[in-house]
Amino acid sequence: MPNHGLGMSAQRPTVIQAQACMGTADSALMSEAIALLEARYEVRRHEVAAAARLEDGRVVTGIHVEASQGRASICAESGVASAAVAVGLRVVSLVAVVRRPDGTDHLIEPCGVCAELLAEMWPSARVWAGKAGDPAAVTAEELLPYRHQRIGRLTTPFKEDPA
């Protein structure tokens, strides 16, 4: 049984703490991610779920798929990105939740690889992160302020530049 309590885990805000800081739309995204974890959670296999609102208002979700070889694993945020690209729409807001083996659910920010992907594709998308244990909405671009940017390859973000 999941525990949405008020405890902290590795300085990550609980879902209750995070939802208290969110508007209705982003709180609904978190609820979508939690619902996906309710349906598919498996220790060390499917521990993170993400939900994103697209520019037309629809919601897409993704779930972490752990592989025995870490490099083959897929992050929940990557699943969301793939779903958004598949329908050709821009991500405007993203929330991810990690469920700990003790059943507690916490807000979690994207890993560095996913943060870079989100920043390249949708730099102005709102992404929820835990900053010093407090929930905060930042732009995807702000997740990695010093990220490497390749010149001449993938220089135009997806759907951010209508040209």
C-alpha positions, 0 to 999 in steps of 0.5 A: 500500500503506497504511503503518501505521508509527510516524511522525507526520503533523501531530501525529496519532497513527498507528493503531499508536499509537492502538490501543496505547491502546485496549481490544479493542472500540475497537481493533476499531472502528479495524480496521473503519475501516481495512478501509473505507479499504482498500476505498474510499480515493481521494486527495482523494475518500475519505480518512477512514473512521469506525466506531462501536459502537452500544448493541446491539453492532453496528458501523456505518461511514461514509466521507468523500465529498469534493465539488468544492464543499466544503459539499456534502462529507460527513464519515465521522462524519456517515455513521456518525451517519446509519446509527445514526439509521436503525436507532434506536440510540445510539452508544457509541464512535466511531473515525475514521482518515485516510489520507494520500497517502503511505499512512500511516493516523492517528487523526483527531478529528471536525471541529467540525460533526461534533463538534457533531452527536455532542455533541447526539445522543450527548453521553456517547459515547466518541470517540477524538481526538488531543490534542497528538499523543497518542491520547485517549478523550473524550466527544462533549460534551468535543470542543467544551466551549464549543459553541453550544446553541440554546434550544428547538430540539433540546434533548433529545439522541437516545436519551440521555434515554428520556423 
